[in-house]
């Protein structure tokens, strides 16, 4: 999956809520609850797991402060909702909404050379699988 496809794969999660963030050695793992799309893969599915490998850099910029904040596991408490994604140089820039008092949202920046997508049961999905699921839902 090239950088453009990785960005599109994140954008497919429009309205998905990031429920878990794991930052490890050169990787970022996001669990994104988006039942309407997950059900296109499996009837009782509720979420996808996005594992960004060779993740050289990831950070968050709040709209109201514009200061860079390192991504930590605790940031999953912000209940970030994915609105859209776009390329910003070598980064995937994810516009996130937030419904916590005093925080409207911000931008999540991810610089990684690989993305592995898993369904609710841990089965690996391709970019094409996600693209088809989104297309079928929005028919």
RAWO-V361535 format. One line per field, one symbol per residue. phi: phi as a letter, one per 20 degrees, with the letter a starting at -180 (. if undefined). burial: I if it has 16 or more other ideal C-beta (glycine too) atoms within 10 Angstrom, else O. Layout:
BEGIN
phi->???
burial->???
END
This chain:
BEGIN
phi->.egfffffgffgegmfdfebccdcflbcdddcebggefffebgdfcbcdddedlefbbbccffeclefcffcgffffflfdfdacbecmededdfdebdegnceqrdedcdbebcddcegenefdegfgfffgffffef
burial->IOIOOIIIIIIIIIOIIIIOIOIOOOIIIIIIIIOOIIOIIOOOIIIIIIIIOOIOOIIIOIOOOOOOOOIOOOIIOIIIIIOOIOOOOOIIIIIIIIOOOOIOIIIIIIIIOOIOIIIIOOOOIOIOIIOOIIOOOOO
END
